[in-house]
Amino acid sequence: MPAECDWQSHSGLNRRTIQNSMTTAPAKAGWRFRQPSVIPGFGLTLGFSLAYLTLIILIPLSGLVWRSAALGWADFWAIAVDRRTLNALKISFGTAFLAAAVNVAFGTVVAWVLVRYRFPGRRIADAMVDLPFALPTAVAGIALTTLYAPNGWIGQLLMPLGIKVAYTPLGIVIALVFIGLPFVVRTVQPIMEELDKEVEEAAATLGASRFQIITRVLFPGLAPAIITGFSLAFARGVGEYGSVIFIAGNLPFKSEIAPLLIVIRLEEYNYEAATAIAAIMLALSFLMLLVVNLVQTWSRKRYG
């Protein structure tokens, strides 16, 4: 009988020990590099991803930075502060930023119409949004130049009003709006489809105005997607070349973009200047995209 009591007390002690260890185990668990997954192949997929990113992105960008660093600080700074270089960078980044802002406004409206309304030809309009993705950029540039030239269908109507589009920065903005619109629409549209209409109806029954519903109910949920669409459209606009060179006119100090200036330096066999301008564009693009990503992270934390 005493032996049986000792065994029962010992087994009870073991059970309590196991329970205590089970309750305290999650508290001791920390971050691990490899997360458990039902699907195997973590090492293989991670190695492939790192190798792909290294070969496609890191090595070319490292070569660009290394080639521009070979100039020396004095020569690099001379190219960076050159008046033609600064003006080309100003036009490229300024027009890309303005076009992305326009696309945010109109792209959100287009996404709203495609999601919330049913009308004849809706699927055709939805498919037309992706047309800039499939259309070659050179073809888009030629078409826009034909339309907005002083003797074009639209340009000849704007000329009496004193508005000149082709061969000006305004033409660059229109070209970038054309190629950047799908980025905003396709980023905002899926999020807008997931918004619950009952929340809007509940806000309306509680006395909220339409402006309050848009700013306090819809916008918090759409803000991260809108910022993402803006960053994608901006990044595409900064490096755009084919659809811009035809309508821009490529006039130095007026409508010359930075990618075109790089091509000009390459045609002059001035590879050092071309790589220096490209490195400056890379640094500025990275900085602006970093700021956009920080704002996007803040908006996600702010609006949940």
N, C-alpha and C positions, 0 to 999 in steps of 0.2 A: 504493500500500500504506500509506504513512503517513497519507494522508487517511482511508482506511478505518479505521485504528486510532483516529484522532482521533474519527471519528463514533461508533465503538463505545464509546469511553471517555465521550464526551459523552452518549450515550443511556443508558449505565449510570449516569452521574451523575444524569440526569433521573429515572430509575426510583428511585434511592435517595432523591432529594429528594421525590418523590411519596409513597413509602412512609413516609418520616419525617413528612411533613405529615399523612398519613392516621392515623398512630398518635398524633400529638400533637393532632389536631383535637378529639377528644372531651374532652381535658383542658381545652381552652380554652373549650369550650361551657359557657355558664352558664344561669341561669334566664331564661326568656323568658315574657312576659305571655301570648302566644298560642301554645298548644301545637299542633303539627301534627295534623291529623285527616283521616281518609279521607272523612268526611262534611263537606261545606262548610256554611257558614252560621254561623260563630262570631260574627261581628259582629251579625248579625240576632238570634240567640237571646240573646246577652248584653244587647243593648239592650232587648229585650222583657222579659227577666228583671228588669233594673234598673228599668225603667219600671213593671212590675207591682208589685214590692216597694215602690217609692216611693209609688205611688197607694194601695195596699191597706194598707200597714203604716206606712211612715215618716211620711207626711203626717198620718194620724189620730193617731198617737202624739205627733208634734210639736205638733199642735193641743192635745192634752190637756195636755202639759207647759207650753205657752205660756199656756193659760187658767189653769192653777193658779199659774203664776209671776206672773200679774197681781195675785194677792192681796197680795203682799208677804210678806216673811219672817215678820213678827210674826203676821199673820193665819193664814198657812199652818201655823206652828208651834202656834198655839192649837188649830187643828182637829186636827192630828196627835196632840197629847198629850191630847186630850179623852178622858175616861174611857170614854165610849160607843164612840168610834172604836177605842181600843186594845183594848177587850174584843171588838168585832166582828172585828178583825184577828186577835186571838189565837184565836178560835173557828174562823175560816176556815182559817188556816194550820195550826193544831193538828190539827183534824179531817182536813184533807186529807193531812197528813203521816202520821197514824195509819192512815187508810184505805189510802194507798199502801203502807205497810209490811205491812198485812194482805194486800193484793192480791199483793205480792211472794211471800209465803209460800204462799198458797193458789193463786195463779195459776200458780206454778211447778209445783205438784203437779198441777193440772189439765192443764197442758201435757204433763207426764210421762205421765199416764194416757192422754191422747189419742194420744201418739206411740208409746209402748212396748207398749200392750196392744190386743188386738182382742177386742171383746165386742159382743153384740147391742145395737143402738141407738147405736153409737159415732158414726155420722155425724149422728144427731139431736142428740146431746150436743155435737158439734163445732159444729153450726149454732146451737145455743142460746147459745153463748158470744158470738156477734155480736148477740144480741137487744137488748142495751142501746144498740147503735149505731142500730138501726132504730126503736126505741120512742121516742116523744116523751117528753122529760124530765118534762113535767107529768103525763103518764099514769103514768110510773114513780113519781113522788112520791105521787100519789093512791093507787096500788095499795099502796105500802109503808105509807102512813098507815093504810089500811084493815086491813092485816094486823097492824101493831104498835100500833094504838091500844089503850087499856085494855079496850075491848070487842071488839077484833078477834080473829081466829082464833088468832094467836100471842100477842098482847098479853095476852089474858085468862089464858093459861097462865103467863105470866111475872109477872103482878101478884102472885099468892100468894107468889112467891119474893122479892118486894121489888124486882123489876127493872122499871123503867119505861123504855121505849124511845122512844115517840113524844113529841114536844115536849121533847126533851132533846138534848144534844150526842151521846149515843149513837145516837139516830136519825139525826143528820146523818152520822155515821161509816158507818152501815149503808147509807144512800143513796149515799154516795160510793164505798163498796165495790162496790155494784151497778153503777154507771156506769163505774168504773175497771178492773174485772176484765178486760175484753177487751184493754185496752192491754198488760197484762202477758202474757197468754196468747199473743196474736198476735205479740208481740215475741220471746218465748222459744221458742215452738214451732218456727219454721224453723231456729233454731240447734241445737235439740235433735235435730231430724231429721238433721242433718249429722254428729252425733257418731258416731264409729266404735265399734260394740259390741266389736270385737276388742281395742281398747285396754282396755276394762273387763275382758274375759276374761283378757287377759294380766296385768293387775294382780292379779286374783283368783288366778291360778295362781302368782304370785310371793309369795302369802301376805298380800295386802292385805285388810283387813277391809272390810265394806260402808261403814262410816263413812269410812274412808280413801279408798275409791273415790269417794265422793260429794264429799269435801272436796278431794282432791288430783288427781282425774282429771276429774270432771264439772264441779265448780264453776269452775275456772279458765277453761274454755271458755264457760260460761254467764254469767260475771260481767258482761261488758259489756252483754249483752242484758238481764240482770236490772236493771241500773242504768238502762238506757234505758227499760224498762217502768215502773220506779219514777218516773222524771222525767215521763213522759207522764201517768201516772195522777195524780201530784201536781199537775201543771199544770192538768189537767182539773178536779180537785177544788177548787182554789183559786177558780176562776171559775164554778163550777157554781151555778145559780140555780133552774131549774125543778123539779128533783127534790128539792130541799132545803126550799124554803119551806113545803111542805105538812106534812112530817113534823117540821120544826124547831119549829113553834109561834111562832117570831119574837118571843120574849120578850126585851126589852132586858136586857143584862147577864147573860143566861142562855143563850139559843139564837139570838141574832140574828147573822147572818153579814154580812160586809162588803158583798157585792153587794146584799143587801137594804137595807142602810143607805144605799147610793148611790141606790137607787130612791126611798127615803123622802125624801132630800134633794132629789131632782129633783121629786118631787110637792109639796114645799114651796117650789119655785121658788128653792131655794138652790143655784144652779148652781156657785158657787165652792166650796162645801163638797163637793159631789159630785165635782167634778174633782180637788179636793185629795185626797180619799180614794182615788179611782181612781189618781192619780199615786203615792200611797204604795204601793198594791197593785202597781202596775207596777214600782216600784223594788225592792220586797221579792221579787217573783216573779223578776225578772231576776237578783238577787243569788243567790237559792237555786238557780236553774237553772244559773247560772255555776258554783257550787260543785259541783253534780251533774255537770256536763260535765267539770270538772277531775278529779273522782274517776273518771269514766268513761275519760278519757284516760289517767290513771295506771293503771287496771286493764288497759287494752289493752296498755300498754307492759310492765306487770308480768307478765301472763299470756300475752302474745303472741297 
